[in-house]
Amino acid sequence: MRALRLMLLSIIAGGIVLLTAAEPALGQCAMCKAAIESSADAAAAGKGLNLAALVLLLPPVSIFAGLFGLFYRFRNIQGRRR
């Protein structure tokens, strides 16, 4: 139990260190950055690109979550008896 608590505490501490030490990063490719820089309303274009990235992220995440849910639900189906 003590080892589990120590491991959990170290994971939380590591996560806090990573979150506080993280620097802002440019998340767009060179073409996206050029499109934002050349647009008249850069803030709106940036928000649009961020929304597009989230929309493109939804299908893979939902497929992964669905498959994980199925695998978790039927994880021990061979060992069950009727």
Summary of the structure (lengths in Angstrom):
residues: 82
radius of gyration: 21.4
end to end distance: 35.4
largest distance: 66.9
contacts: 134
relative contact order: 0.05
helix: 74%
strand: 0%
